[in-house]
């Protein structure tokens, strides 16, 4: 072979060997450009040139930043992902009487449990799901999001209906939630039949045995089923499962932090600091968009015009907190990050779970740590398309000493498998994401809904095709 041939062959080997390191990141950057193209030139990025980081919270919380879906090209894509019933999803309802009715009902349902009842419920459901791990093996290899999703399916079913969740209904809820989050991450296409099975169950359940808290009277019977499906059995289950996957994976990849928690000698709020630090580094929201209903004035600058689409980038805003994972910063008032809004801002559609999310995450994490040591060697990213591969090592006695050394070969294999799995997965995300962007624009669920009903009360948009 000629020297040139050897050089080409060597470069090809280096290129192929480096695929897990450069290809996923390159594909993510390309996907970001595709989604930016969907938003078009109408998008005002925050933080960005128009809205710097120091103005992020002020603009986010302004009363005129209250539009949610109507008038934004991105809305077609989110409605597509969150179907069926995106037009009555609490996060996508326009401000007005229907939104007020729905938000009030959500608060009443969630407020029906005291802190003690939340603690008991989450602890009980977590223990039950952990007890279902197969066999008597000391080490279980799991995907953390998959492990935690049945927990929150049971929790939120019981929150809504005030009775334990039957196993077949839990399967319907997790099937629906898995399908939604897979589509959102572009790792799989939508399967509307899976989502429809949960819708039909809820319609039948509401007709024969409605929940204790009356559902919004402004919604039809089908819309009430969509409301429960979207708010509790889609968003709540997905977001809490993602939050717990991030928390447990952070503990698995920061063993000194996990050891301090298990030792039980830390300040009582140290685990809360770990949770906050996890939400700081891995915010559950990517980009939230709002449409301005009026001008937003700013000191020394032109106002943001009415009808602007504001694109609030949580990871970029909270990224100013640095790269070091340091839960102790939350125990010192002078070192707590100010760029931290894990549940939005109070003045503009705050997350309904903001009052008890940390509490319930703490309870679930304590149950997991009580029974298992967490170990993982995978890359931890905000989007977590891998669903969080992790080893659960059963504790023998107090702390299962020496387990990291014994599971070393498995962790090495996990790291290699995770890196190479990212190559086909990233390509899948690019292809399926591009298709879903096109299909969402073609169907125009949000655009057509408001075109048919200027007041926003047209016949329900069910699912798309």
N, C-alpha and C positions, 0 to 999 in steps of 0.2 A: 504494500500500500504506500502511496506517495505521502510525503510530509503533509500536504494539504488534506489528503484523505484522513490521515491520523488526526489532524487538527479538527476536522469536521466531526469525526467520530467521537473525539474527546468532548467537544462542545455539546454534542447530542446527549452523551451520557450525563454530563453535568446538568443539562437542561431537564432531562427526565428525572434524575435523582432529586432535583430541587423542586419538582412539581408541587409537593405538599406545602412548600414554604411560600411560593409566589403565586401559584394559580388561584387558590381560593381568594386571596386578597385582591388580585386583579379582577376577578369576576365580581366581587362585592363592589368594587369601585365602579364597574360598568353598570351593575344593577342600580346603584345610586344615581348614576347619570340618566338611566332609563326612567326612574321614578321622578327625577327632577323634570324630565321632559314632559311627563304626564301633567305635572303641575303648571307647566308653561311659564311664560314670563310674568304671570299675574302674582306669583308667589313672592312674599316679602319675608326673607329669611331672618330668623332670630335664634341665636346671635348671628349677626352678619353686618354688612356695610350699612344697611338702613337702620337696623336695630342692634346696637352693640350689647354685649353681655350685661353691662351695668343697667340697661334699660329693660332687660328681659322681663322681670317680674312686674314692673310698672305697666308695660304694654299688655302683658298677659292678663293682668287683673283689671284692666280698664273696662268699664261697663259696655263700651261700644265693641269690644272684642267678643261678642256674644253669639254670632252666627255659627252654625255648625256644619251644615251640609249644602244648603242651597247656594249655588253660585260658584262652586269650586269644582274643577275638573277632577281633583283627587277623590271627591266624594263618590263618584261612580265606582272607583276601585275599592274603597272601603265598604260600600254597600254590597258590592259583589262578594267580598270576602265574608261579610257578616250575615249574609242572607241565611235563612228566610226572615222576613220581617224587619229589615234594617230601618224602615221608616218609623218604627216605634221603639227602636233601641234607645235607651235613655241617653247614651252618649251622642246619638245622632239626631235626636229631635231638635227642631228649632225652638228658640225661646218662645214662651207663650203658655196658655192654659194647659195644653196637653203635656208639655214638659213639666210644668209645675205639679200637675196631678200625678204623673209617673214618678218624679223625684220624691214627692211626699210619701207615696206608697212604699218606695224602696227604703226610705228612712224608717218608716213605721215597722216594716218587716225586720230590718236589722236591729232596731231598738227593742224588739220583743224579748231579747235575751240579755241578762245581766252579764257582767264580766265573769262571775263565777260559773254561769251556765255556758258561756262561750268556752271557758277553760275546760270544763268537764266534757263538752261535746267534742271539741277538737282532739283532746287527749284520748277519748274513747275511740273515735274513728281512726286515729293514727295507729293506736295499738291493734285494732282489728285488722287493718290492712297489712301492717308489718307481720302480724301473725299468720298471714296467708302465704308468706314466702315458702317456696316448695322445699320439702325434704328437711333433713337435719344437718345439712352442710354448714360448716363454720363460716365459709366465705360465700357470699352471694354477689354475682355481678349483675348490676341493674342499670337502668337508665332512670335518673332521678326524677325527671318530669313524669315519666310513666308510673313510677312508684307513687308519687304524690297525688296524681290526678284523681284516683279513686277516693282518696281521703277527702278532697274538697268537694267531690260529687256527693258523697254522703253528707258532709257537713251542710252544704247549702240546700240540699233536699230537705233535711230536717229543719233548717232555719225557716224555709218557706212553708212546709206542711206540718211542722211540729210533730213528726213521727219518724221512726227509723226508715232509712231508704232500702227498699227491696233490692236484691242483687241484680235482677234483670233490669230494673230502672237505672241502677248505677251504671250498668253496661251501656244503656242508651245515652246517658249523660256523658260518659267518657268517650263514647264513639263520636258524639256530636262535637265535643270540645277538641278532641284530637284532630278531627277533620278540619275544624276552623283554624287551629293554630298551624297545622301543616300547610294549609293554603296561604296563610299570612306569611309564613317563612318561605313559601314557594318550594317546599320539598315534596309537595304532592298536589294534585288537582282537587277541586271540590268534588264531593260525592253527596249530592243533594238528597239522595234516597236515605242516607244515614241520618241526615238532619231532619228529614220529614218524619222518620219514625218517632223521634222524640216529640216533634210538634203534635203528631196525632195522639200520642200518649197523654200529653198535657191537655189537649182539648177534651179528651174523654174524662180525664181526672177532674178538670174544672167543672165539667157538666154534671158530674155525679157526686163529687166530694171536694168542694172548693176549699182553699186554705183559710185559716182563721182570720188573717188580715184581708179585708176586702180589696180586690184588685181595682185598678183605675176605672171609674165608671165611664170615662170618655172614650174607652177602647171597646171595640167589638169583642165577641167571644174569641174569635181567631186571633185578634190583636193581643188579647190578654195572654194567650198561650205564647205568642211571639215575644211579648214583654218578658215573661218569666224565662223563656229559652235564651233570649239575648242578654239580659241583665245578670241573671244568676247562673244559668247552666252553660253559658258561653263565657262572657267576660269574667265573672267572678271565679269560676273554676279554672279558666286558662291563666288568669293573672296570678292567682295564688299558687298554682302549680309551678308556674315559671319562677315566681319569687322564691319558693322553697327550693327549687332545683338550684337556683343561683346561690342561695344561702348554704345549702349542704355541700355544693361543689366548692364553694369558697373555704369551708371548713376542711374538706378533703384535701385541698391543695395548699392549705396553710396549717400544717400539723401543730406548730407551737400554739396557735390560737385555739385549736380544738383541745389540745392537752390542758390548757389553762381552764377551759370551760369544764372539762371532765373532772379536773382536780377539785373543783368546787370551792376554791379559795379566793376567787375573784370577787369584786364588788357585785352586788346584786344586779346592777344594770349593765354589766359588761356584755352580756348576750345581746341586749338592746343595741349597744354600740356596734357589735358585729353585724347585726341586721341593718343598721343605718349605713355602715360602711359598705355593705354589699349593695344596698340600693343606690349608694353614691356612685359606685363603680359600674354597676350593671342596672341602670334604670329600666323599668318595665316598658316605658313608652319610648318609641323612637322619635317620630316627628308627629306632633299633634297640630292639626290645622284649624283655624278659626276664620270666619269671614266678618269683617267689620260692618256694623250697621250704621255707623256714623264716623265722623273724623275723630282721630285720636291726636290731640295736641301734644307737642313736645317742646321742651325748652330749647330755644336757639336753633331749631330745625323746622323744616316744613312738616305740617301734620301728615299723618298717615291717612289717605283718603278713604271715604266710605266705599265699601265693595271690595276692599283689598283682601287678599287671602294671606293670612299670617301663618308662617310655617315655624312652629316652635320646636327646635331641635334639643331634646332633653340630653342625649349623650354629650353633645358638644358643649352645652351650657354647664352641665355638672362635671365635665372633664377638667374644668379649671381646678378641681380639688386635688389633682396630682395623680401619680400612678402607684404610689406605695399603699399597700393594704394595711391600714393602721387603725384598728378599732378604738385604741386608747384616745384618739383625738376627740371622740365624742364624750369622754369623761372629763374633758377640760374645756370649760366654756370659751376660753380665749382661742382655742384651736379648732372649733367646730366650723366646717365649711359653710359659707353663706349661700353658695350656689347649690342649693339642695331643695328640690321640690318633688319628692317621690310620688306625692298624691295630688299634684297640681297646686293651684292657689285657691284660697278660700273664696276670693271674690269672683271666680270664674269656673263654674262647674267642677268643684273639687271632687275627688274620688269618694264615693259613699263609704268605702271601707277604711277611710283614713283614721277613724277613731279606734279601731280594734285590729287592724292588719298586723301591726307589730306584736301585739299581745298573742294573736293566734299563731303567728309564725314562731314565736318563742316557745309556745306550748308544744307545737309539732316537732320543733328541733330538739327540745329536751327529751321527748319520747324516743326519737331516733337515737340520740346520743346515749340514752340510758341502756339501749340494747346492743348498739353496734359502734364500732370504730369505722370512720369513713376514710377511704383512701382512693386517690385518683391521680392520674398523670396526664390527663388530657388538657388541651388548650381551652381556657375559659374565656368565652366571648360573650358580648351582650346578647346577640341574637340566639345563641345556643342551639343551632340547628341539629347538633348531635344528640340533644335531649339529656346530656349530662351523664356519660358513662362513669360508673363508680363501683368500687368494691365495698360491700358491707361486711365487716368482719365481726362476728358475734363476740361479745365480751365474755371472757371466762374469768370470773371474779370481778375485780374492780376495774382493771384497765387493759387486759389482754396484752401483757408486756411482750415486746419483740415481734409483734405482728407485722410491722412495716418491712422488716428484713425477710420474713418468710414469704410475703406476697410480692417481693421485689421482681421476680420474673414475670408475674402476671401484670404488674404495673408497666414494665418495659414493653410487653406485648400490647398492652392497652394503648400506650403512647404511639407506637408505630401504627397500629390499626386505625387509631383516630386520625392521624395525619394523612394516611393514604385514603381513608374513607372520605375525607374532605374534598378530594379531587373530583370523583364522579358526582358527589353531592352538590358541589358548587356549580358544576356544569348543568346539572338537573335544575337547580334553582334559577339559573340564567334562562334556560329554555322555557321552563314552566312559568316563571315570572313574566317573561316577555309575552307568552301566550295569554296569560290572565290579564295583563294590561290591555292587550288588544281586545280580548273578549269582553272585558268590563266596559271599554269605550264603545264597543259595538252594541252591547245591550243597553247601556245608558240608564241603569236603574234609577239613579237619583235624578238625572236630567229629565227623564220621561215622567217621573212621578210629579215633579213640580210643574212641568209643562201641562200635565193633565189637570192639576189642581193648584192654582195659584195660592190658595190658602193653606196648602199642605195637608188636606184631609181627604185625599182621593182614596179609591179602593186600594186595599193593601197590595204592595208589591211582594209577591210570595217568595220567589227564589231565583228567578232567571233560569237559564237552561244549563 
